[in-house]
């Protein structure tokens, strides 16, 4: 069976973003796996969170509290090199705490569609009464044989905020020297400890 990894933006000292650009689609739409390019504002800006005034360092993956993947153009180029077609890059300008532009070439990586990746019988999880989606997983067990072997980056059906990557993608990220991310083994994953 192929190995898969849960993709998370992680850094001890990196900038943290806590709001989407002005006039963006509603927050929950970013975890539907649906295209958002038409409704995403051109020239959108995000700024470093005032709650973390000392965190100014930018990595290829930027931590945020809004449940999206904020990534650099380097991430985009690696995915293009892997021929990933199920993602759209929604450009944003990164700004400091005073809204001064500090970097272009960043964007929200919106992963489109999903894979039937979670073994609902064997995994341990909580379901949200509101969305009927998995809200917390304490022991992730992947389905055997249901994940498209060509899938390099994908959302997990039933927990659309969970982004998984293949071994090939993880290796490509590492070989490119991408920063600010951690790939957690998907089997047995517990989101309380990630």
N, CA, C and O of each residue as an XYZ file, in Angstrom:
776
protein
N       0.844     -1.191      0.000
C       0.000      0.000      0.000
C       0.886      1.250      0.000
O       1.912      1.295      0.679
N       0.484      2.244     -0.756
C       1.244      3.495     -0.823
C       1.155      4.239      0.509
O       0.177      4.106      1.245
N       2.181      5.016      0.802
C       2.158      5.848      2.001
C       1.585      7.211      1.670
O       1.863      7.777      0.613
N       0.783      7.733      2.585
C       0.238      9.082      2.446
C       0.544      9.863      3.707
O       0.780      9.301      4.777
N       0.533     11.166      3.549
C       0.949     12.076      4.611
C      -0.079     13.188      4.764
O      -0.640     13.661      3.775
N      -0.326     13.605      6.002
C      -1.178     14.765      6.268
C      -0.283     15.999      6.171
O       0.738     16.093      6.853
N      -0.678     16.941      5.319
C       0.104     18.159      5.090
C      -0.347     19.252      6.053
O      -1.532     19.579      6.122
N       0.601     19.809      6.791
C       0.320     20.908      7.720
C       1.397     21.981      7.580
O       2.580     21.674      7.439
N       0.967     23.252      7.620
C       1.924     24.356      7.696
C       2.367     24.454      9.146
O       1.543     24.648     10.040
N       3.659     24.321      9.380
C       4.188     24.372     10.743
C       5.526     25.086     10.747
O       6.396     24.813      9.920
N       5.676     26.005     11.689
C       6.963     26.658     11.928
C       6.911     27.267     13.319
O       5.854     27.690     13.788
N       8.059     27.306     13.967
C       8.120     27.842     15.330
C       8.158     29.366     15.350
O       7.780     29.985     16.344
N       8.617     29.974     14.249
C       8.799     31.428     14.268
C       8.193     32.135     13.056
O       8.389     33.338     12.884
N       7.465     31.410     12.221
C       6.923     32.007     11.005
C       5.713     32.886     11.255
O       5.022     32.759     12.267
N       5.474     33.783     10.304
C       4.299     34.653     10.360
C       3.029     33.804     10.397
O       2.991     32.685      9.884
N       1.999     34.362     11.015
C       0.694     33.697     11.084
C      -0.344     34.655     10.511
O      -0.367     35.839     10.847
N      -1.195     34.133      9.651
C      -2.266     34.915      9.031
C      -3.577     34.514      9.696
O      -3.832     33.329      9.907
N      -4.419     35.514     10.031
C      -5.671     35.157     10.710
C      -6.930     35.679     10.024
O      -8.010     35.647     10.614
N      -6.805     36.163      8.780
C      -7.998     36.609      8.056
C      -7.782     36.459      6.552
O      -6.669     36.612      6.048
N      -8.867     36.156      5.856
C      -8.842     36.079      4.398
C      -8.825     37.491      3.816
O      -9.141     38.449      4.522
N      -8.460     37.637      2.534
C      -8.519     38.962      1.911
C      -9.944     39.523      1.923
O     -10.923     38.777      1.917
N     -10.033     40.845      1.940
C     -11.322     41.537      1.881
C     -12.090     41.054      0.639
O     -11.505     40.857     -0.426
N     -13.396     40.869      0.794
C     -14.303     40.439     -0.286
C     -14.061     39.008     -0.769
O     -14.486     38.646     -1.866
N     -13.387     38.198      0.037
C     -13.207     36.775     -0.296
C     -14.521     36.031     -0.126
O     -15.419     36.498      0.574
N     -14.634     34.869     -0.767
C     -15.777     34.002     -0.460
C     -15.776     33.666      1.038
O     -14.740     33.754      1.698
N     -16.931     33.286      1.562
C     -17.063     32.914      2.964
C     -16.062     31.820      3.319
O     -15.772     30.939      2.510
N     -15.544     31.891      4.536
C     -14.490     30.987      4.997
C     -14.779     29.513      4.708
O     -13.900     28.802      4.220
N     -15.998     29.040      5.000
C     -16.297     27.607      4.852
C     -16.185     27.131      3.409
O     -15.986     25.941      3.164
N     -16.310     28.047      2.455
C     -16.235     27.641      1.048
C     -14.838     27.142      0.665
O     -14.678     26.425     -0.323
N     -13.830     27.526      1.454
C     -12.459     27.115      1.154
C     -12.197     25.663      1.520
O     -11.111     25.150      1.249
N     -13.168     24.987      2.131
C     -12.974     23.560      2.429
C     -14.020     22.695      1.727
O     -14.306     21.582      2.167
N     -14.588     23.206      0.640
C     -15.583     22.426     -0.105
C     -14.968     21.632     -1.256
O     -15.590     20.706     -1.776
N     -13.748     21.996     -1.654
C     -13.143     21.343     -2.812
C     -13.686     21.860     -4.128
O     -13.446     21.271     -5.182
N     -14.426     22.974     -4.068
C     -15.003     23.579     -5.276
C     -14.109     24.722     -5.765
O     -13.431     25.356     -4.957
N     -14.098     24.995     -7.089
C     -13.307     26.115     -7.610
C     -13.809     27.457     -7.055
O     -15.014     27.674     -6.929
N     -12.873     28.345     -6.730
C     -13.229     29.654     -6.173
C     -12.593     30.813     -6.940
O     -12.779     31.971     -6.567
N     -11.848     30.518     -8.000
C     -11.109     31.564     -8.712
C     -12.022     32.694     -9.197
O     -11.628     33.859     -9.154
N     -13.223     32.371     -9.653
C     -14.120     33.410    -10.185
C     -14.615     34.375     -9.117
O     -14.865     35.545     -9.405
N     -14.758     33.890     -7.882
C     -15.284     34.749     -6.819
C     -14.197     35.292     -5.895
O     -14.492     36.027     -4.952
N     -12.931     34.928     -6.164
C     -11.835     35.390     -5.311
C     -11.390     36.773     -5.769
O     -11.237     37.006     -6.968
N     -11.175     37.706     -4.818
C     -10.842     39.082     -5.214
C      -9.455     39.212     -5.847
O      -8.472     38.697     -5.314
N      -9.385     39.898     -6.979
C      -8.086     40.192     -7.603
C      -7.353     41.184     -6.704
O      -7.966     42.091     -6.142
N      -6.046     41.009     -6.573
C      -5.263     41.930     -5.747
C      -5.491     41.761     -4.256
O      -5.230     42.681     -3.481
N      -5.978     40.587     -3.844
C      -6.249     40.342     -2.427
C      -4.993     40.430     -1.576
O      -3.905     40.048     -2.006
N      -5.163     40.943     -0.354
C      -4.036     41.086      0.569
C      -4.356     40.401      1.885
O      -5.499     40.396      2.339
N      -3.329     39.823      2.486
C      -3.444     39.280      3.843
C      -2.290     39.857      4.653
O      -1.222     40.148      4.113
N      -2.518     40.022      5.969
C      -1.451     40.594      6.792
C      -1.139     39.701      7.978
O      -1.968     38.910      8.426
N       0.097     39.854      8.477
C       0.524     39.109      9.649
C      -0.410     39.434     10.810
O      -0.833     40.579     10.971
N      -0.727     38.441     11.606
C      -1.657     38.593     12.722
C      -1.094     39.497     13.817
O       0.056     39.356     14.233
N      -1.937     40.432     14.274
C      -1.569     41.298     15.398
C      -1.398     40.501     16.687
O      -0.734     40.961     17.616
N      -1.990     39.316     16.750
C      -1.877     38.480     17.952
C      -0.475     37.884     18.101
O      -0.112     37.390     19.168
N       0.304     37.936     17.024
C       1.666     37.377     17.035
C       2.631     38.425     16.476
O       3.170     38.251     15.382
N       2.854     39.520     17.226
C       3.629     40.649     16.690
C       5.086     40.329     16.353
O       5.687     41.011     15.523
N       5.662     39.306     16.982
C       7.068     38.976     16.725
C       7.253     37.995     15.572
O       8.383     37.718     15.169
N       6.162     37.472     15.044
C       6.263     36.442     13.997
C       6.200     37.118     12.628
O       5.129     37.491     12.148
N       7.371     37.266     12.015
C       7.470     37.990     10.745
C       8.111     37.178      9.625
O       8.136     37.621      8.477
N       8.618     36.021      9.939
C       9.373     35.243      8.954
C       8.414     34.539      7.992
O       7.410     33.961      8.411
N       8.735     34.595      6.704
C       7.900     33.939      5.700
C       8.563     32.658      5.213
O       9.733     32.645      4.831
N       7.788     31.590      5.237
C       8.224     30.301      4.716
C       7.398     29.979      3.474
O       6.482     30.724      3.126
N       7.719     28.876      2.809
C       6.950     28.483      1.622
C       5.513     28.117      1.977
O       4.599     28.344      1.184
N       5.314     27.556      3.159
C       3.971     27.316      3.681
C       3.797     28.245      4.874
O       4.652     28.288      5.759
N       2.695     28.988      4.903
C       2.478     29.996      5.940
C       1.359     29.541      6.864
O       0.251     29.237      6.422
N       1.670     29.499      8.156
C       0.656     29.105      9.142
C      -0.484     30.112      9.137
O      -0.281     31.304      8.904
N      -1.688     29.609      9.400
C      -2.849     30.495      9.457
C      -3.917     29.861     10.331
O      -3.886     28.665     10.622
N      -4.857     30.693     10.737
C      -5.949     30.221     11.597
C      -7.254     30.118     10.819
O      -8.323     29.992     11.416
N      -7.177     30.169      9.505
C      -8.389     30.205      8.678
C      -8.617     28.918      7.889
O      -9.518     28.852      7.052
N      -7.808     27.903      8.152
C      -8.063     26.586      7.573
C      -7.771     26.438      6.095
O      -8.399     25.625      5.417
N      -6.814     27.222      5.580
C      -6.441     27.114      4.163
C      -4.959     26.770      4.059
O      -4.230     26.814      5.050
N      -4.521     26.427      2.846
C      -3.086     26.281      2.600
C      -2.618     27.574      1.947
O      -2.989     27.877      0.813
N      -1.807     28.328      2.665
C      -1.188     29.539      2.124
C       0.221     29.144      1.706
O       1.011     28.676      2.526
N       0.532     29.334      0.434
C       1.789     28.796     -0.075
C       2.459     29.756     -1.052
O       1.822     30.635     -1.633
N       3.756     29.559     -1.212
C       4.539     30.385     -2.133
C       4.449     29.837     -3.559
O       3.952     28.736     -3.798
N       4.947     30.643     -4.488
C       4.983     30.200     -5.889
C       5.913     28.996     -6.050
O       5.765     28.228     -7.001
N       6.867     28.821     -5.135
C       7.745     27.638     -5.195
C       6.924     26.359     -5.016
O       7.173     25.357     -5.687
N       5.947     26.400     -4.109
C       5.061     25.244     -3.908
C       4.273     24.992     -5.193
O       4.161     23.860     -5.662
N       3.739     26.063     -5.741
C       2.964     25.957     -6.989
C       3.801     25.309     -8.094
O       3.311     24.438     -8.812
N       5.063     25.732     -8.233
C       5.926     25.191     -9.289
C       6.223     23.706     -9.077
O       6.270     22.940    -10.039
N       6.424     23.299     -7.824
C       6.662     21.876     -7.544
C       5.436     21.064     -7.948
O       5.561     20.012     -8.575
N       4.244     21.556     -7.585
C       3.011     20.833     -7.934
C       2.803     20.796     -9.446
O       2.358     19.783     -9.985
N       3.119     21.886    -10.126
C       3.021     21.894    -11.591
C       3.986     20.871    -12.191
O       3.655     20.203    -13.170
N       5.173     20.750    -11.605
C       6.152     19.767    -12.064
C       5.664     18.334    -11.887
O       6.054     17.437    -12.636
N       4.801     18.127    -10.883
C       4.213     16.804    -10.646
C       2.952     16.584    -11.491
O       2.307     15.540    -11.395
N       2.609     17.571    -12.313
C       1.417     17.517    -13.180
C       0.111     17.463    -12.368
O      -0.860     16.830    -12.782
N       0.103     18.137    -11.210
C      -1.111     18.213    -10.388
C      -2.102     19.137    -11.080
O      -1.784     20.286    -11.388
N      -3.311     18.625    -11.321
C      -4.331     19.419    -12.006
C      -5.542     19.697    -11.130
O      -6.443     20.428    -11.542
N      -5.583     19.125     -9.922
C      -6.757     19.288     -9.069
C      -6.527     20.344     -7.985
O      -6.926     20.166     -6.834
N      -5.877     21.446     -8.374
C      -5.666     22.536     -7.418
C      -5.645     23.853     -8.175
O      -5.188     23.925     -9.316
N      -6.150     24.896     -7.520
C      -6.050     26.233     -8.094
C      -5.298     27.118     -7.105
O      -5.399     26.947     -5.890
N      -4.548     28.060     -7.651
C      -3.719     28.960     -6.855
C      -4.378     30.327     -6.903
O      -4.483     30.931     -7.971
N      -4.822     30.818     -5.749
C      -5.528     32.095     -5.660
C      -4.549     33.130     -5.105
O      -4.289     33.141     -3.902
N      -3.998     34.006     -5.965
C      -2.901     34.891     -5.556
C      -3.281     35.895     -4.469
O      -4.368     36.471     -4.480
N      -2.349     36.088     -3.528
C      -2.491     37.122     -2.494
C      -1.144     37.824     -2.330
O      -0.090     37.261     -2.624
N      -1.208     39.060     -1.856
C      -0.001     39.781     -1.469
C       0.148     39.650      0.032
O      -0.782     39.943      0.783
N       1.317     39.209      0.471
C       1.593     39.096      1.903
C       2.006     40.468      2.416
O       2.866     41.127      1.832
N       1.377     40.897      3.524
C       1.681     42.194      4.116
C       2.111     42.017      5.569
O       1.730     41.054      6.235
N       2.914     42.971      6.043
C       3.340     42.922      7.438
C       2.195     43.376      8.353
O       1.066     43.564      7.901
N       2.499     43.549      9.630
C       1.473     43.909     10.606
C       0.835     45.276     10.315
O      -0.293     45.531     10.738
N       1.542     46.148      9.602
C       1.006     47.478      9.261
C       0.464     47.530      7.826
O       0.257     48.616      7.286
N       0.238     46.388      7.218
C      -0.290     46.263      5.860
C       0.684     46.752      4.787
O       0.271     47.100      3.681
N       1.969     46.779      5.115
C       2.975     47.078      4.099
C       3.308     45.798      3.344
O       3.623     44.792      3.978
N       3.249     45.797      1.999
C       3.544     44.585      1.229
C       4.966     44.085      1.507
O       5.918     44.865      1.496
N       5.100     42.781      1.756
C       6.422     42.190      1.995
C       6.761     41.092      0.991
O       7.934     40.766      0.810
N       5.754     40.520      0.338
C       6.053     39.453     -0.629
C       4.895     39.235     -1.594
O       3.725     39.208     -1.213
N       5.275     39.081     -2.859
C       4.317     38.649     -3.882
C       4.570     37.169     -4.126
O       5.477     36.583     -3.534
N       3.777     36.572     -4.987
C       4.008     35.185     -5.357
C       3.411     34.187     -4.386
O       3.649     32.986     -4.515
N       2.642     34.656     -3.416
C       1.955     33.753     -2.493
C       0.507     33.608     -2.926
O      -0.012     34.425     -3.687
N      -0.133     32.567     -2.435
C      -1.540     32.379     -2.742
C      -2.145     31.300     -1.878
O      -1.454     30.562     -1.175
N      -3.456     31.233     -1.954
C      -4.182     30.152     -1.291
C      -4.223     28.994     -2.271
O      -4.686     29.144     -3.401
N      -3.741     27.848     -1.839
C      -3.775     26.645     -2.662
C      -5.091     25.936     -2.360
O      -5.246     25.316     -1.308
N      -6.029     26.034     -3.285
C      -7.349     25.432     -3.106
C      -7.351     24.069     -3.804
O      -7.373     23.984     -5.031
N      -7.328     23.008     -2.995
C      -7.317     21.648     -3.534
C      -8.746     21.276     -3.924
O      -9.662     21.351     -3.105
N      -8.924     20.877     -5.179
C     -10.256     20.615     -5.733
C     -10.612     19.137     -5.634
O      -9.755     18.264     -5.767
N     -11.906     18.873     -5.394
C     -12.380     17.497     -5.323
C     -11.922     16.819     -4.047
O     -11.409     17.464     -3.133
N     -12.116     15.500     -3.996
C     -11.718     14.737     -2.805
C     -11.557     13.267     -3.175
O     -11.961     12.831     -4.252
N     -10.965     12.529     -2.270
C     -10.788     11.086     -2.421
C     -11.475     10.394     -1.249
O     -11.522     10.929     -0.141
N     -12.000      9.219     -1.499
C     -12.618      8.405     -0.447
C     -11.483      7.748      0.336
O     -11.194      6.565      0.156
N     -10.842      8.536      1.212
C      -9.585      8.115      1.830
C      -9.734      7.598      3.254
O      -8.857      6.883      3.739
N     -10.824      7.944      3.936
C     -10.961      7.593      5.351
C     -11.787      6.326      5.514
O     -12.919      6.244      5.037
N     -11.214      5.349      6.185
C     -11.952      4.129      6.522
C     -12.863      4.473      7.698
O     -12.417      4.566      8.842
N     -14.147      4.659      7.395
C     -15.109      5.125      8.402
C     -15.405      4.050      9.452
O     -15.893      4.368     10.537
N     -15.117      2.794      9.143
C     -15.342      1.705     10.103
C     -14.201      1.612     11.112
O     -14.431      1.380     12.299
N     -12.973      1.792     10.636
C     -11.800      1.546     11.486
C     -11.212      2.800     12.126
O     -10.510      2.699     13.132
N     -11.482      3.977     11.568
C     -10.944      5.219     12.133
C     -11.704      5.594     13.401
O     -12.848      5.183     13.596
N     -11.056      6.381     14.262
C     -11.696      6.910     15.465
C     -11.857      8.410     15.264
O     -10.878      9.108     15.001
N     -13.094      8.916     15.387
C     -13.356     10.314     15.051
C     -14.630     10.813     15.722
O     -15.411     10.037     16.272
N     -14.819     12.137     15.662
C     -16.052     12.794     16.102
C     -16.689     13.418     14.870
O     -15.995     13.903     13.976
N     -18.021     13.400     14.833
C     -18.761     14.002     13.717
C     -19.414     15.296     14.202
O     -19.983     15.341     15.293
N     -19.326     16.344     13.386
C     -19.994     17.608     13.687
C     -21.480     17.455     13.396
O     -21.861     17.027     12.306
N     -22.319     17.805     14.368
C     -23.768     17.726     14.168
C     -24.211     18.717     13.095
O     -25.190     18.480     12.388
N     -23.495     19.810     12.981
C     -23.859     20.860     12.035
C     -23.553     20.465     10.587
O     -24.428     20.534      9.725
N     -22.319     20.053     10.324
C     -21.914     19.788      8.940
C     -21.977     18.313      8.557
O     -21.907     17.972      7.376
N     -22.110     17.444      9.547
C     -22.079     15.997      9.343
C     -20.743     15.523      8.767
O     -20.646     14.442      8.188
N     -19.725     16.354      8.940
C     -18.356     16.012      8.546
C     -17.587     15.616      9.797
O     -18.005     15.924     10.913
N     -16.473     14.941      9.610
C     -15.603     14.633     10.741
C     -15.013     15.947     11.245
O     -14.425     16.710     10.478
N     -15.175     16.203     12.544
C     -14.649     17.439     13.127
C     -13.307     17.208     13.815
O     -12.515     18.137     13.973
N     -13.059     15.975     14.220
C     -11.813     15.631     14.918
C     -11.534     14.157     14.664
O     -12.433     13.319     14.738
N     -10.282     13.855     14.364
C      -9.885     12.456     14.188
C      -8.766     12.148     15.179
O      -7.790     12.892     15.274
N      -8.914     11.047     15.916
C      -7.863     10.683     16.878
C      -7.086      9.444     16.439
O      -6.026      9.146     16.991
N      -7.606      8.728     15.454
C      -6.854      7.606     14.873
C      -7.335      7.418     13.442
O      -8.360      6.785     13.193
N      -6.575      7.980     12.508
C      -6.949      7.911     11.097
C      -6.495      6.584     10.504
O      -5.332      6.197     10.622
N      -7.437      5.896      9.864
C      -7.122      4.682      9.114
C      -7.566      4.946      7.675
O      -8.715      5.313      7.431
N      -6.653      4.757      6.732
C      -6.972      5.018      5.328
C      -7.650      3.815      4.688
O      -7.436      2.671      5.089
N      -8.470      4.099      3.688
C      -9.102      3.038      2.909
C      -8.031      2.371      2.056
O      -7.093      3.023      1.597
N      -8.175      1.109      1.857
C      -7.220      0.387      1.015
C      -7.828      0.276     -0.381
O      -8.939     -0.229     -0.542
N      -7.102      0.744     -1.376
C      -7.534      0.571     -2.755
C      -8.565      1.556     -3.266
O      -8.971      1.454     -4.424
N      -9.011      2.514     -2.449
C     -10.010      3.472     -2.931
C      -9.400      4.809     -3.344
O     -10.051      5.607     -4.018
N      -8.159      5.052     -2.945
C      -7.498      6.308     -3.306
C      -6.883      6.146     -4.692
O      -6.153      5.189     -4.950
N      -7.186      7.093     -5.584
C      -6.624      7.074     -6.934
C      -5.094      7.067     -6.832
O      -4.521      7.985     -6.246
N      -4.423      6.056     -7.386
C      -2.963      5.985     -7.269
C      -2.245      7.170     -7.919
O      -1.073      7.413     -7.633
N      -2.937      7.906     -8.787
C      -2.346      9.090     -9.423
C      -2.492     10.346     -8.560
O      -1.905     11.380     -8.875
N      -3.269     10.265     -7.473
C      -3.532     11.443     -6.635
C      -2.264     11.844     -5.886
O      -1.707     11.057     -5.121
N      -1.820     13.069     -6.114
C      -0.594     13.570     -5.473
C      -0.908     14.434     -4.254
O      -0.175     14.406     -3.266
N      -2.006     15.206     -4.324
C      -2.473     16.031     -3.214
C      -3.995     16.007     -3.286
O      -4.573     16.187     -4.358
N      -4.643     15.785     -2.144
C      -6.104     15.655     -2.191
C      -6.730     15.887     -0.823
O      -6.084     15.785      0.220
N      -8.029     16.205     -0.881
C      -8.838     16.323      0.331
C      -9.413     14.953      0.652
O      -9.648     14.134     -0.237
N      -9.635     14.718      1.945
C     -10.259     13.468      2.375
C     -11.764     13.680      2.458
O     -12.239     14.510      3.233
N     -12.507     12.931      1.661
C     -13.958     13.000      1.733
C     -14.373     12.705      3.178
O     -13.743     11.872      3.830
N     -15.383     13.344      3.678
C     -15.880     13.253      5.057
C     -15.083     14.099      6.048
O     -15.508     14.270      7.191
N     -13.935     14.631      5.626
C     -13.168     15.591      6.440
C     -12.396     16.475      5.468
O     -11.178     16.365      5.333
N     -13.136     17.354      4.796
C     -12.598     18.096      3.653
C     -11.462     19.057      4.006
O     -10.711     19.473      3.124
N     -11.328     19.413      5.283
C     -10.213     20.281      5.671
C      -8.890     19.516      5.733
O      -7.820     20.124      5.779
N      -8.965     18.190      5.734
C      -7.763     17.357      5.832
C      -7.143     17.194      4.443
O      -7.767     16.651      3.530
N      -5.910     17.672      4.301
C      -5.201     17.592      3.024
C      -4.117     16.527      3.141
O      -3.290     16.559      4.052
N      -4.136     15.586      2.205
C      -3.144     14.510      2.191
C      -2.273     14.631      0.949
O      -2.711     15.107     -0.098
N      -1.030     14.188      1.095
C      -0.110     14.164     -0.043
C       0.489     12.768     -0.169
O       0.581     12.017      0.802
N       0.891     12.446     -1.389
C       1.522     11.151     -1.664
C       2.995     11.194     -1.258
O       3.550     12.262     -0.998
N       3.614     10.018     -1.209
C       5.064      9.927     -0.979
C       5.823     10.756     -2.013
O       6.777     11.463     -1.688
N       5.381     10.652     -3.257
C       6.057     11.352     -4.357
C       6.033     12.869     -4.137
O       7.031     13.555     -4.360
N       4.872     13.384     -3.693
C       4.744     14.820     -3.439
C       5.621     15.229     -2.260
O       6.312     16.246     -2.320
N       5.592     14.441     -1.195
C       6.421     14.741     -0.018
C       7.893     14.804     -0.418
O       8.608     15.727     -0.027
N       8.342     13.823     -1.196
C       9.743     13.798     -1.631
C      10.068     15.004     -2.516
O      11.151     15.579     -2.409
N       9.133     15.385     -3.388
C       9.358     16.543     -4.262
C       9.457     17.827     -3.440
O      10.291     18.685     -3.730
N       8.610     17.964     -2.415
C       8.677     19.134     -1.526
C      10.036     19.183     -0.826
O      10.666     20.237     -0.744
N      10.476     18.029     -0.324
C      11.756     17.968      0.397
C      12.932     18.247     -0.540
O      13.852     18.983     -0.182
N      12.903     17.658     -1.739
C      13.999     17.857     -2.696
C      14.087     19.310     -3.152
O      15.175     19.806     -3.443
N      12.941     19.996     -3.216
C      12.928     21.406     -3.620
C      13.339     22.320     -2.466
O      13.519     23.522     -2.658
N      13.487     21.748     -1.264
C      13.867     22.550     -0.101
C      12.751     23.445      0.401
O      13.013     24.489      0.999
N      11.496     23.046      0.163
C      10.371     23.862      0.628
C      10.374     23.922      2.153
O      10.756     22.963      2.824
N       9.945     25.059      2.687
C      10.012     25.311      4.127
C       8.626     25.580      4.712
O       7.684     25.916      3.994
N       8.528     25.423      6.031
C       7.307     25.794      6.740
C       6.217     24.742      6.727
O       5.063     25.051      7.022
N       6.558     23.498      6.389
C       5.532     22.454      6.396
C       6.028     21.240      7.160
O       7.226     21.042      7.362
N       5.070     20.445      7.572
C       5.389     19.146      8.160
C       4.439     18.137      7.549
O       3.246     18.403      7.399
N       4.972     16.981      7.198
C       4.158     15.883      6.672
C       4.063     14.826      7.765
O       5.049     14.172      8.104
N       2.857     14.669      8.312
C       2.615     13.682      9.367
C       2.154     12.378      8.720
O       1.332     12.420      7.805
N       2.654     11.216      9.165
C       2.141      9.958      8.612
C       0.619      9.906      8.754
O       0.090     10.136      9.841
N      -0.086      9.605      7.662
C      -1.553      9.612      7.694
C      -2.106      8.472      8.549
O      -3.058      8.666      9.305
N      -1.514      7.292      8.431
C      -1.997      6.151      9.220
C      -1.777      6.432     10.699
O      -0.651      6.680     11.131
N      -2.861      6.392     11.474
C      -2.776      6.640     12.908
C      -2.765      8.112     13.278
O      -2.620      8.448     14.453
N      -2.918      9.009     12.289
C      -2.863     10.453     12.543
C      -3.895     10.867     13.586
O      -5.037     10.409     13.564
N      -3.473     11.743     14.504
C      -4.339     12.317     15.542
C      -4.216     13.829     15.444
O      -3.149     14.381     15.712
N      -5.304     14.513     15.060
C      -5.189     15.955     14.840
C      -5.036     16.769     16.124
O      -4.771     17.969     16.056
N      -5.197     16.149     17.284
C      -4.964     16.867     18.541
C      -3.467     17.063     18.781
O      -3.070     17.980     19.499
N      -2.647     16.218     18.194
C      -1.210     16.267     18.452
C      -0.426     16.719     17.230
O       0.773     16.459     17.130
N      -1.085     17.385     16.312
C      -0.402     17.874     15.107
C      -0.469     19.386     15.055
O       0.047     19.994     14.118
